[in-house]
């Protein structure tokens, strides 16, 4: 999982990606949250899920990741 975390952290650090690939940028936080949760890093997982939900606030609410992130955040909190 170390390599995947590195790749997703690289994605969220790219400033141009925020402009041209906002959906991928936002979903990267969701994925980082899941990885952190699997690694037992509760605080980090909460942080990533909150960031994902904040970025996705005005986007498609029917996305399964939104429902899942809200559920996971509720369980972790």
Helices and strands as residue ranges (DSSP letters): H 2-13, H 15-20, H 22-38, H 42-55, H 64-76
